[in-house]
Amino acid sequence: MITTIVIYDGDCQFCKKWTKFAQSKLQDKTISFFPFNSVVGIKIEEEFLIENQESVVYIQNNVALFKSKAVLKICSQLQFPYNCLVFAKILPTFLLDFAYDFIAKRRLKLTNNKQCCNGK
């Protein structure tokens, strides 16, 4: 069984809620989630030379995926009907990343939290 690692912004309420949701809907428990600012998260960032990351990171088989590609990989491992979101792969990556960035910039408004993420 291959363990997948996801690192995310642990200071962001939206990110935390989405991560808890994803953990509760996983088909099997092969994804480990760690905040960027945790000991494990920092070690992974150093190992994969990730600097100034403002995106969720999905790592499997020593390959790191970012932004929409990371989210779609996570969605592919969720229970039905959430795994159907993987069909969004038919869209070009630049459109999916645009949607990711659009949501990322509005995370504060989505959680009504004054201090969140790297959302500029």
MOSULFEN-V231398 format. One record per helix or strand of 2 or more residues. SS is the DSSP state (@ for helix, = for strand). FROM is the first residue (numbers start at 1). TO is the last residue. If there is no record, write none. Layout:
ss: {SS | SS}
from: {FROM | FROM}
to: {TO | TO}
This chain:
ss: {= | @ | = | @ | = | = | @ | @ | @ | @}
from: {4 | 13 | 31 | 39 | 57 | 63 | 67 | 82 | 93 | 107}
to: {8 | 25 | 35 | 47 | 60 | 66 | 76 | 90 | 105 | 111}
